[in-house]
Amino acid sequence: MKKLFSKRFCLAALGIGAALLVTACGAVRKTTAPMTTSLEKSSCARGKVDTLLVMLPGAYSTPDEFEREGFVRAVAENRIAADVMLVDAHLGYFNDKTILDRLDADVVAPARSQGYRHIWFVGISLGGFGGMLYAQTHPGDLAGLVTLAPYLGERALGTDIANAGGLAKWKGPLTDPAAEPPRTPNETQLWQWLRGYAGFTDTAGARPPLYLGYGVDDRFAFSNRLLAGVLPPERVFTTEGGHDWPEWNRLWRRMLPTLPLPGCPG
C-alpha cells in the first residue's frame, strides 16, 4: 500500500512562511497550471446536483487513491447526491506557493460557474492543511471542511499551545489589527484562525463547519487533539491506529453519514 510519506523523514521547507515546515522527504513533483482534476458524477441523482466534494490528497499521495481506497464508492453507498472531484494538489504546489491560487482558479471558480452551490473540501494530512488554508483566506467559499489527520505545523508550536492551556486560551504572537490578512498564511496564523472555532472572532469572517478525524497513534495526533478541543464533540472522530489509509477509510465511513449533505431522491 502506498504511504502518504516515505518511511524516512526529513524537514523540507514548504516556502509558505519561515516557520512552515513539513516532515517529508523525497522527490517533489512538478506543478502544472491548471491543476489536474477529475470529476466523478453522482450515480444516484437525476439531473444536475448542486453539491461538490473536493478531495485533496496528502503530500506524496495521488488523487486516484481516493477511488482505489473506497472513498468515492462510500459516497455512492451512502446515497449522497454529490459529485466528487479528485484534485492532484501535491506538495509541489505548497513549495512554489501556488496552492491557494490553483485551488481558486482550477477548482472553486469553475465549480461555481458550473452551478455547484455547495462546495466541501475533504483533505488528508497535507491536503487537510491546504483545505484549512483555503477556508481561512476565502471566507464564505466552502460549505464545509473535512480533515483527516491534518498536518498542522511544527510540534514546538503545538507544545506552546498546549502549555497555554489549549487553543482557546492560547493568545499567540501580537499582530497589528490594521494589517491586511495574509495572502498565504503560515502555521501560526492558521492556528490563530482555528482559535475562532472556540468562539473568538476576527476579520477573517465566517468559518465553515469543520469535521476532524485522526488515529490515536497518528504522528499528528498531538496537534489534532489541540484542534479537537475547540470543536463540537459530534464533529470529532478518532480510531485506533496511525497515519495510513485503513484508519482514514474507517474514519471517512463513520463521518460521511453525519455530514449535512443532500441525499439521493426516492
Salt bridges, closest charged atoms under 4 A:
ASP50 OD2 - ARG117 NH1 3.82
ASP50 OD2 - HIS118 NE2 3.95
GLU65 OE1 - ARG68 NH2 3.51
GLU69 OE2 - ARG68 NH2 3.37
GLU77 OE2 - ARG73 NE 3.61
GLU77 OE1 - ARG253 NH1 2.79
ASP83 OD2 - LYS41 NZ 3.11
ASP88 OD2 - ARG29 NH2 2.36
ASP101 OD2 - ARG183 NH2 2.40
ASP106 OD2 - ARG102 NE 2.46
ASP202 OD2 - ARG207 NH2 3.20
ASP218 OD2 - HIS243 ND1 2.59
ASP244 OD2 - LYS3 NZ 2.54
